[in-house]
Amino acid sequence: MLICQPHKGSKSFDIQPAFSYCVAVEQLLTSTGYPALFLLSFLAATLLPLGSEWLLVLMLLKGYNPVAALAVATTGNFLGAVTTYLIGLYGGSVLVHRFLRMDESTVSRAKTIYSRYGSWSLLFSWVPVIGDPLCLIGGMLEVRFLRFFLLVVAGKLARYGIITWLTLKGAQFVT
């Protein structure tokens, strides 16, 4: 489905439908506020390809409480990471062999890399693309939950904290 379509007889594109859609989504998410931020942050920390930073920034610019928004985003994102960890812990072998179709040499290589960098790599669970698999591998390799908790919360809180701080500082320059 094309969102932007050229005008009849014209080579230019009409961005109005796409803009209207984006405005509608933005209004829906910001009107539901913290629950939407929690849900989007949670889903973004699973294996789904989503991002939640844009909603945090938007909410901060609309005047939501920065401490509450930071806490909600971090909590949602951490609980999404726990979900991925639990999938690795309880379904790791099925996931690896049946769905990802990884052979034993690939699994062995992944374990070697993980053992080299260790569970400290969970500090980078916030990084797009690699963060979710790190949580999954942490579960598969049975990283102690307290260690998982401390490292993942630290990484995610630091990321959302930096985004919050940069947004608030940037907003001071604009106003």
C-alpha positions in Angstrom: 0.0 0.0 0.0 1.4 3.4 -1.0 0.9 6.2 1.5 2.3 8.9 -0.8 0.9 8.9 -4.3 1.7 11.2 -7.2 -1.0 13.6 -8.3 -2.7 12.6 -11.5 -0.7 14.1 -14.4 2.1 15.2 -12.0 5.4 13.7 -11.0 5.3 15.3 -7.5 4.2 13.3 -4.5 1.4 14.3 -2.1 2.8 13.8 1.5 -0.5 14.9 3.1 -1.8 11.3 3.6 1.4 10.2 5.2 1.6 13.3 7.3 -2.1 12.8 8.4 -1.3 9.2 9.4 1.7 10.2 11.4 -0.1 13.0 13.2 -3.0 10.6 14.0 -0.5 8.0 15.5 1.4 10.7 17.4 -1.9 12.1 18.9 -3.1 8.6 19.8 0.2 7.7 21.6 0.7 11.0 23.4 -2.9 11.1 24.5 -2.5 7.8 26.2 0.8 9.0 27.7 2.6 6.8 30.1 0.7 3.5 29.3 1.6 3.9 25.6 5.2 4.7 26.5 5.4 1.6 28.7 3.9 -0.6 26.0 6.1 0.7 23.2 9.2 0.5 25.5 8.3 -3.1 26.4 7.7 -4.2 22.8 10.9 -2.5 21.7 13.0 -4.6 24.1 11.6 -7.9 22.6 12.6 -9.2 19.3 10.2 -6.9 17.5 11.8 -4.2 15.4 10.4 -1.1 17.2 11.8 2.0 18.9 10.5 3.9 21.8 12.9 6.8 22.1 10.8 9.0 19.7 7.8 8.7 22.0 9.8 9.6 25.1 11.2 12.7 23.3 7.8 13.7 22.1 6.3 13.3 25.6 9.1 15.3 27.2 8.6 18.1 24.6 4.8 18.1 25.4 5.6 18.7 29.1 5.3 15.2 30.7 7.1 14.8 33.9 10.7 13.8 33.0 11.3 11.6 36.0 8.1 9.7 35.5 8.7 9.3 31.8 12.2 8.1 32.4 11.0 5.6 35.0 8.2 4.3 32.8 10.4 3.9 29.7 13.2 2.2 31.6 10.8 -0.1 33.4 8.9 -1.1 30.2 12.1 -1.7 28.4 13.6 -3.7 31.2 10.5 -5.9 31.5 10.7 -6.5 27.7 14.3 -7.6 28.1 13.2 -10.0 30.9 10.7 -11.5 28.5 13.5 -12.1 26.0 15.7 -13.5 28.7 13.0 -15.9 29.8 12.5 -17.0 26.2 16.2 -17.8 26.1 16.2 -19.5 29.5 13.2 -21.8 28.9 13.0 -22.1 25.1 16.6 -21.4 24.0 17.4 -24.8 22.6 14.2 -25.1 20.6 14.6 -21.6 19.4 18.2 -22.1 18.3 17.8 -25.4 16.6 14.2 -25.4 15.2 13.5 -21.8 14.3 17.0 -20.2 13.8 18.3 -23.4 12.4 21.7 -23.0 14.0 24.0 -26.0 14.0 26.2 -27.0 17.0 29.3 -25.2 15.6 27.5 -21.9 15.3 26.1 -22.3 18.8 29.5 -23.2 20.1 31.1 -20.1 18.4 28.4 -17.9 20.0 29.0 -19.3 23.4 32.8 -18.8 22.9 32.3 -15.1 22.0 29.9 -14.7 24.9 32.3 -16.3 27.4 35.1 -14.0 26.1 33.1 -10.8 26.7 31.0 -12.3 29.4 27.8 -11.1 30.9 29.2 -7.6 30.9 28.0 -7.4 27.4 24.4 -7.1 28.8 25.3 -3.4 29.6 24.8 -3.0 25.8 21.3 -4.5 25.8 20.0 -1.1 24.8 21.9 -1.1 21.5 19.6 -1.6 18.5 19.9 -4.9 16.6 22.3 -6.5 19.1 20.7 -5.8 22.4 17.7 -8.2 22.1 19.9 -11.1 21.1 22.2 -10.4 24.0 19.3 -10.8 26.4 18.2 -13.9 24.7 21.7 -15.4 24.9 22.0 -14.3 28.5 18.9 -16.5 29.2 20.2 -19.4 27.1 23.5 -19.4 29.0 21.7 -19.0 32.3 23.2 -15.8 33.5 22.2 -15.3 37.1 19.1 -13.1 37.2 20.5 -10.6 39.8 23.5 -10.0 37.4 21.2 -9.7 34.4 19.0 -7.3 36.3 21.8 -5.0 37.4 23.5 -4.9 34.0 20.4 -4.5 31.9 18.8 -1.9 34.1 22.1 0.1 34.3 22.4 0.1 30.5 18.8 1.0 29.8 18.5 3.6 32.5 21.7 5.3 31.2 20.4 5.3 27.6 17.0 6.8 28.5 18.6 9.1 31.0 20.9 10.5 28.3 17.9 10.9 25.9 15.9 12.7 28.6 18.8 15.0 29.5 19.6 15.8 25.8 15.9 16.5 25.0 15.4 18.8 28.0 18.7 20.7 27.3 17.9 20.9 23.6 14.4 22.2 24.3 16.0 25.1 26.4 17.9 26.2 23.2 14.7 26.2 21.1 12.5 28.2 23.5 
